[in-house]
Amino acid sequence: MYWLEKGGILMYFIAGMSILGTTVIIERFFYFILSERNRFDDIRDKFQKYLEENDIKGAIEFLGNSKSASGRVVKDVLAIWAKTKTANITTLEEKARESALSEISRLEKNMWVLSMVAHVTPLLGLLGTVTGMIKAFQAVAIHGTGDAAVLAEGISEALFTTAGGLFVAIPAMIIYNYYNKKIDNTINDMEKASTEVILSLIHISEPTRRTPIS
């Protein structure tokens, strides 16, 4: 409350951006914990056993329960292959791409808000610096330099908003980049997993070959 009083009206905007950014950070944290706990490498061996036993239904159910975007993409690919056992590579790739786009949309949900907080908040702090200095010089113009308290009030407001903007923006930028890296890794994992499984399914569908996923 002290900072809000000393920083002027722009500190309320900075506080609002802080609340907005914190909300997104918490929401994304629980999303990654609950829905992106595993990589495909973590579930590959168990998935392979289902394929080796020709238990397609079991594999689909297992992948549906996995805490992995890659697992959900592979599940969609496996489901369309299970309908005919002869789906061509183009059909499987299109299904993988469609499913991956849906997962990417979930991964990137509200990330633009966190990016906005990280980039706009320092500008609000800078704007507060400018308005605070304007107030300080206006006070000097009106009252002269005899009263240092008048000058200090404007400078104090400028510094509070600058510090407030940086306090909000720096953590937001760090966490935004961390989440972005996590998203990039997940996308790479989806691409690798879908390609690997599609090739395996194509081999399995050939009458003379029964090659499990490697």
Buried (B, 14 or more C-beta within 10 A) or exposed (E): EEBBEBBBEBBEBBBBBBEBBBBBBEBBEEBBEEBBEBBBEBBBEEBBBBBEEEEBEBBBEBBEEBBBBBBBBBBBBBBBBBEEEEBEEEBBBBBBBEBBEBBBEEBBEBBEBBBBBBEBBBEBBBBBBEBBBEBBEEBBEEEEEEEEEBBEBBBBBBBBBBBBBBBBBEBBBEBBEEBBEBBEEBBEBBBBBBEBBBBBBBBBBEEEEEEBBE
